[in-house]
């Protein structure tokens, strides 16, 4: 419990800095770029971000669990670093370029390339952040995240002011590079290795998680992309502003779930009542945040974004309640990951993706942006039901 709280405290610090400064960055960009250009920004980041889990192939979660149980092991970690470097360079670049044509947004060409460069850097950061958590050195993650967000706010805002959309994305890329350098300097890491046998094993173990991560990435961003494709960049900017507020509010729940994985893994999954207590804290926090966000939607949107984003108010009133099922999803994923139930996690993520696609196809033509928000809420609820039941049984069996 002590180790979990120590890790959670540092994760809360890093996540609080990330979400707060990330929100500040989006607010500044929304005001500097106006709804149309900000819609292009959110679409470019969503397109590239949806493909980021493909470059990960579930390896980050596997390494977090492995290092937590074997802190001094270097062979597997070195092989994972080498594999991640290759994943970030070749396959990721091909996928980003392909998405340019698949999405049919040729006018976003340079924007997608810059967004893809940022997410390639972020994939490497994700692996190193998992190592820091597994070693109970989350303060390194806090330092890296704070540096990234502060530099991104300054550089992206300046870039947006002087060079528009391209300058904003260039500032985001430079900020991510600063964070990656911080990880490499502060974390003692083995040398990257070419080890085909370990690579094959990592990919085999991580495939179900990769499927789940890809699906979760699409679920979080598919509504923005669907709105942009049907109604254009301005509507994507309105919807994206509400979506940013939603995921910025999902702070405490996400941090608690992230901290639960390495702590449970280090104790071979035997955490007693810790999982139940964490779930209670997550749900209480989510309820408070959802109430504040939903009831004060008009206040938050007009205060942060201005009158130009008023159409986002009814969207935020619906999206706010996604915090409750999203917390259940995060807790269920954490418990089942420690219990090696990765296949079920992947299956539920696929189910959620299919539900999201069906709901968007049915509701957007009828209800517009409000239909996309309802699709996100329905998808999160369905995933929560299918994850919480087996996760709760696992915790009951472990005592």
C-alpha positions in Angstrom: 0.0 0.0 0.0 2.8 2.4 0.9 4.6 1.7 -2.5 1.3 2.1 -4.4 0.6 5.5 -2.7 4.1 6.7 -3.3 3.9 5.9 -7.0 0.4 7.3 -7.2 1.4 10.5 -5.6 4.1 11.1 -8.2 1.9 9.9 -11.1 -0.8 12.3 -9.9 1.8 15.1 -10.0 2.9 14.2 -13.5 -0.6 13.6 -14.8 -1.9 16.8 -13.1 0.9 18.8 -14.8 0.3 17.0 -18.1 -3.5 17.5 -18.1 -3.5 21.1 -16.8 -0.7 22.3 -19.1 -2.2 20.3 -22.0 -5.5 22.0 -21.4 -3.8 25.4 -21.3 -2.1 24.6 -24.5 -5.3 23.6 -26.2 -7.1 26.6 -24.9 -4.4 28.9 -26.2 -4.3 27.2 -29.6 -8.1 27.2 -29.9 -8.1 31.0 -29.3 -5.1 31.7 -31.6 -6.2 29.4 -34.4 -10.0 29.9 -34.3 -12.4 27.0 -34.7 -11.5 26.1 -38.3 -7.7 25.8 -37.9 -8.1 24.4 -34.5 -10.3 21.7 -36.0 -7.5 20.9 -38.4 -5.1 20.7 -35.5 -7.4 18.2 -33.6 -8.0 16.1 -36.7 -4.3 15.8 -37.5 -3.5 14.8 -33.9 -6.4 12.4 -33.8 -5.4 10.8 -37.1 -1.8 10.3 -36.0 -2.7 9.4 -32.4 -5.1 6.7 -33.5 -2.2 4.9 -35.0 0.2 5.3 -32.1 -0.7 2.0 -30.4 0.2 0.2 -33.6 3.8 1.2 -33.1 3.7 0.1 -29.5 2.2 -3.4 -30.1 1.5 -3.7 -26.4 5.1 -3.8 -25.4 5.0 -0.9 -22.9 2.5 -2.7 -20.6 4.5 -6.0 -20.8 7.8 -4.2 -19.9 6.2 -2.4 -17.0 5.0 -5.7 -15.5 8.3 -7.4 -16.3 10.6 -4.8 -14.8 8.4 -4.5 -11.7 9.1 -8.2 -11.0 12.7 -8.1 -12.1 14.1 -4.6 -11.5 17.7 -5.6 -12.4 17.0 -7.4 -15.6 18.6 -5.7 -18.6 18.5 -8.2 -21.5 14.7 -7.9 -22.1 14.6 -4.2 -21.5 17.5 -3.6 -23.9 15.8 -5.7 -26.5 12.5 -3.8 -26.0 14.3 -0.4 -26.4 15.9 -1.6 -29.7 12.5 -2.9 -30.9 10.8 0.4 -30.0 13.4 2.4 -31.9 12.7 0.4 -35.1 8.9 0.6 -34.6 9.0 4.4 -34.2 11.1 4.9 -37.4 9.9 2.6 -40.2 6.4 1.2 -39.7 5.2 4.3 -37.9 6.3 6.5 -40.8 4.6 4.3 -43.4 1.3 4.3 -41.4 1.2 8.1 -41.0 1.8 8.7 -44.7 -0.9 6.1 -45.5 -3.4 7.7 -43.2 -3.0 10.9 -45.3 -4.8 9.2 -48.2 -7.0 6.8 -46.2 -8.6 9.7 -44.3 -8.9 11.7 -47.5 -7.5 14.9 -46.0 -4.8 16.0 -48.4 -5.0 19.5 -47.1 -3.7 18.2 -43.8 -0.6 16.6 -45.3 2.1 18.5 -43.5 0.1 18.7 -40.3 -0.3 14.9 -40.3 3.4 14.4 -40.8 4.3 16.7 -37.9 1.6 15.1 -35.7 3.0 11.7 -36.6 6.5 12.8 -35.7 5.2 13.8 -32.2 3.4 10.5 -31.7 6.5 8.6 -32.7 8.4 10.4 -30.0 5.5 9.8 -27.6 5.7 6.1 -28.2 9.3 6.0 -27.0 8.3 8.1 -24.0 5.6 5.7 -23.2 8.0 2.8 -22.9 10.5 4.8 -20.7 7.7 6.1 -18.5 6.5 2.5 -17.8 10.1 1.6 -16.8 10.2 4.5 -14.4 6.9 3.5 -12.8 8.0 -0.2 -12.5 11.1 0.9 -10.7 9.0 3.2 -8.4 10.9 6.2 -9.9 7.8 8.1 -11.1 9.4 11.4 -10.1 11.4 11.1 -13.3 8.2 10.9 -15.3 6.9 14.0 -13.4 10.0 15.9 -14.3 9.9 14.9 -18.0 6.2 15.6 -18.3 6.5 19.0 -16.7 9.3 20.0 -19.0 7.4 18.8 -22.1 4.2 20.6 -21.2 5.8 23.9 -20.2 7.9 24.0 -23.3 5.0 22.9 -25.5 2.7 25.6 -24.2 5.3 28.3 -24.9 6.6 27.0 -28.2 3.2 25.9 -29.6 1.5 29.2 -28.7 4.4 31.2 -30.2 4.3 29.0 -33.3 0.5 29.4 -33.7 0.8 33.1 -33.3 3.5 33.5 -35.9 3.1 30.6 -38.3 -0.4 29.2 -37.7 -1.2 25.5 -37.7 2.3 24.4 -38.8 4.0 26.4 -36.2 1.8 25.0 -33.5 2.5 21.4 -34.4 6.2 22.1 -34.7 6.2 23.5 -31.1 4.5 20.3 -30.0 7.2 18.1 -31.6 10.0 20.1 -30.0 8.4 19.8 -26.6 8.1 16.1 -26.9 11.7 15.9 -27.9 12.7 17.7 -24.7 10.8 15.1 -22.6 12.5 12.2 -24.4 15.9 13.6 -23.7 15.0 14.0 -20.0 14.1 10.3 -19.8 17.3 9.2 -21.5 19.4 11.3 -19.2 17.7 10.5 -15.9 16.9 6.8 -16.3 19.7 4.2 -16.1 19.0 2.1 -19.2 20.8 -0.8 -20.8 22.1 -0.5 -24.4 19.5 -1.1 -27.1 19.9 -4.7 -28.5 19.0 -6.6 -31.6 17.6 -9.8 -30.1 15.2 -11.5 -32.5 14.1 -14.2 -30.0 13.1 -11.7 -27.4 11.5 -9.5 -30.0 9.3 -12.4 -31.2 8.3 -13.2 -27.6 7.5 -9.6 -26.8 5.3 -9.2 -29.8 3.5 -12.4 -29.2 2.8 -11.4 -25.6 1.8 -7.9 -26.5 -0.5 -8.6 -29.5 -3.7 -8.8 -27.4 -2.7 -5.6 -25.6 -1.8 -4.0 -29.0 -5.3 -4.8 -30.3 -6.8 -3.3 -27.2 -4.6 -0.2 -27.3 -5.4 0.4 -31.0 -9.1 0.0 -30.3 -9.0 2.3 -27.3 -7.1 4.9 -29.4 -9.8 4.8 -32.1 -12.6 4.9 -29.6 -11.1 8.1 -28.0 -10.6 9.8 -31.4 -13.1 8.3 -33.8 -15.9 10.7 -32.8 -13.7 13.7 -33.6 -12.7 12.2 -37.0 -16.3 11.3 -37.9 -17.5 14.8 -37.1 -14.7 16.3 -39.1 -15.4 14.1 -42.1 -19.1 14.8 -42.1 -19.3 18.5 -41.0 -15.9 19.9 -41.6 -13.0 21.4 -39.6 -15.1 24.0 -37.8 -17.4 21.4 -36.2 -14.4 19.2 -35.4 -12.9 22.2 -33.6 -16.1 22.6 -31.5 -16.4 19.0 -30.7 -12.6 18.7 -30.0 -12.7 21.5 -27.5 -15.3 19.5 -25.4 -13.4 16.3 -25.8 -10.2 17.9 -24.5 -12.1 19.0 -21.4 -13.4 15.4 -20.9 -10.0 13.6 -21.1 -8.2 16.4 -19.1 -10.7 15.7 -16.3 -9.9 11.9 -16.3 -6.8 12.6 -14.2 -7.1 10.9 -10.8 -8.7 7.7 -12.1 -6.1 7.2 -14.8 -3.2 7.8 -12.4 -4.6 5.4 -9.8 -5.1 2.7 -12.4 -1.6 3.2 -13.8 0.0 2.9 -10.4 -2.0 -0.3 -9.6 -0.3 -2.3 -12.4 3.3 -2.2 -11.3 2.5 -2.5 -7.6 0.3 -5.5 -8.1 2.8 -7.1 -10.5 5.6 -6.6 -8.0 3.5 -8.5 -5.4 2.6 -11.2 -7.9 -1.0 -9.8 -8.0 -1.7 -10.3 -4.3 -2.8 -6.8 -3.2 -5.6 -7.7 -0.8 -8.3 -5.1 -0.7 -6.2 -2.5 -2.4 -8.0 -2.9 -5.7 -11.4 -2.4 -4.1 -10.3 0.7 -2.3 -8.8 2.1 -5.4 -12.0 1.5 -7.3 -14.0 3.4 -4.6 -11.7 6.4 -4.8 -11.8 6.4 -8.6 -15.6 6.4 -8.7 -16.0 9.0 -6.1 -13.6 11.3 -7.9 -15.2 10.6 -11.3 -18.6 11.4 -9.9 -17.5 14.8 -8.5 -15.7 15.7 -11.7 -18.6 14.6 -14.0 -21.1 16.7 -11.9 -18.9 19.8 -12.0 -18.1 19.4 -15.7 -21.7 18.7 -16.8 -23.5 21.2 -14.6 -21.0 24.0 -15.4 -20.5 23.1 -19.1 -21.6 26.6 -20.3 -19.3 28.3 -17.8 -16.2 26.2 -18.7 -16.6 26.4 -22.4 -17.3 30.2 -22.5 -14.6 30.9 -19.9 -11.9 28.9 -21.5 -12.7 29.0 -25.2 -14.9 32.0 -25.7 -18.2 32.6 -27.5 -16.9 31.1 -30.8 -17.1 27.7 -29.2 -20.6 27.9 -27.7 -21.9 24.9 -29.8 -19.6 22.7 -27.7 -21.7 23.3 -24.5 -24.4 20.6 -25.1 -21.7 18.2 -26.3 -19.8 18.7 -23.0 -22.9 18.0 -21.0 -23.1 14.5 -22.4 -19.4 13.8 -22.6 -18.9 14.7 -18.9 -20.7 11.5 -17.8 -18.2 9.4 -19.7 -15.9 9.8 -16.7 -17.8 7.3 -14.7 -17.7 4.3 -17.1 -14.2 5.3 -18.3 -13.0 4.9 -14.7 -14.5 1.4 -14.5 -12.7 0.6 -17.8 -9.4 1.8 -16.5 -9.7 -0.2 -13.3 -10.9 -3.3 -15.1 -8.0 -3.1 -17.6 -5.5 -2.7 -14.8 -6.8 -5.7 -12.8 -7.1 -8.0 -15.8 -3.6 -7.0 -17.1 -2.0 -8.1 -13.8 -4.0 -11.4 -14.0 -2.7 -12.1 -17.5 -6.3 -11.8 -19.0 -5.0 -9.8 -21.9 -7.0 -11.7 -24.5 -10.3 -10.7 -22.8 -9.1 -7.0 -22.6 -8.4 -7.1 -26.3 -11.8 -8.7 -27.1 -13.7 -6.1 -25.1 -11.8 -3.3 -26.9 -12.7 -4.8 -30.3 -16.4 -5.0 -29.1 -16.1 -1.3 -28.0 -14.8 -0.3 -31.4 -17.6 -2.0 -33.2 -20.1 -0.4 -30.9 -18.6 3.0 -31.5 -18.6 2.7 -35.3 -22.2 1.5 -35.3 -23.4 4.2 -33.0 -21.6 6.9 -34.9 -23.0 5.6 -38.2 -26.5 5.6 -36.8 -26.6 8.7 -34.5 -24.4 11.4 -36.3 -26.7 11.8 -39.3 -29.7 12.2 -37.0 -28.3 14.2 -34.0 -25.0 15.7 -35.3 -22.3 16.4 -32.6 -24.7 15.4 -29.8 -25.0 12.0 -31.5 -21.3 11.5 -31.5 -21.2 12.4 -27.7 -23.9 9.8 -27.0 -22.0 7.2 -29.0 -18.9 7.8 -26.9 -21.0 7.5 -23.7 -22.7 4.3 -24.8 -19.4 2.7 -25.9 -17.7 3.4 -22.6 -20.7 2.0 -20.7 -20.7 -1.2 -22.7 -17.0 -1.7 -22.3 -17.3 -1.1 -18.5 -19.9 -3.8 -18.1 -17.8 -6.4 -19.9 -14.6 -5.5 -18.0 -15.9 -4.9 -14.5 -17.5 -8.3 -14.2 -14.5 -10.5 -14.7 -12.2 -8.0 -13.0 -14.4 -8.0 -9.9 -14.4 -11.8 -9.8 -10.6 -11.8 -10.1 -10.3 -9.5 -7.1 -12.8 -11.5 -5.1 -10.9 -14.7 -5.7 -7.6 -13.1 -4.7 -9.2 -12.0 -1.4 
